[in-house]
Structure formats: structure tokens, C-alpha cells
Amino acid sequence: MIGLIVARSKNNVIGKDGKIPWKIKGEQKQFKDLTLNNTVIMGRRTYEEIGHPLPNRKNIVISRTMNYQDNNLITVDSLEKALQLVEGNAYIIGGYNLFKEIIPIVDIMYITEIKKVVEDGDVFFPEFNEEDFTIQETEENEYYKRLVYTRLAPKK
């Protein structure tokens, strides 16, 4: 199973100045619950923002310019190579280029919609065809709404 996990603002922002532009208590719990003991795949900038391999996960960084190696951390130069290394579930966790590349083949997307507008955001979640997915709301509070997009079977 290939999944995607992202939080985006009301105006589709996922990043500003190389950082996630909000800090909301409890917002990252779903991320941890889903990715623990699975594989996370990320781009170089996402890895550099995190600053270390995520514990209790296989971490794969996609980069053509850097080579990170550590416990549970490897670097490859393409999404295709990353997916070949996956056993079990894999989650794409950022950034924009990987999201854009994986959306056409992703099985499920966990999208947290942050209930705020982020001014001057510089990274946005890619557009996609919602008609390719069923959408289920799983949780909502005053700060965010969680949506699960599950890919529909291809029409025959």
C-alpha cells in the first residue's frame, strides 16, 4: 500500500520558508500512528527540515545531490528506486515534487485541512482530481479536519 500524508491550510499551503507554518497540539498524532513501523519516503528538503531519521521507521530520502546514510536511513535518486525498497506500507511525507509524482498512483491520501489561511506560503499541495477517490471525514475539531481519500478502482 502506498499512502500520502500531508497537512495543508485552507489556501492549500504546505510550507513557508522551509518550515511547516503552524504548530497545533495533537495535529501530528495521526502521522505517527500511521507511519510507525512502516516506511516513510521524503525529499531532501523535507529530511533536512526534520533533521534526523524518524525512529521506528524505515526512512528513504530521495535526492540527486546528497547521500544520507544512518540506521534505518538510505538515500536513492528516484521515487521508482524508493518504491522498489518498500516492504509493506509506505507513506510519502513531502515535499511538493514527490506529492505531485505519487498522486497518480497513490492508494490512499491522509489529508489534514488546517482551518487557517497562511499568508505568503511558498509551497502548495498539488492539484488533483477528487473524482478519482472516495472521501471520508474521520475527525474534525476547531483547528483542523481530517480527510481520507481512497483511490477508486479503475473503470473497465
Order of alpha helices (4+ residues) and beta strands (2+ residues): beta-beta-alpha-beta-alpha-beta-beta-alpha-beta-alpha-beta-beta-beta-beta
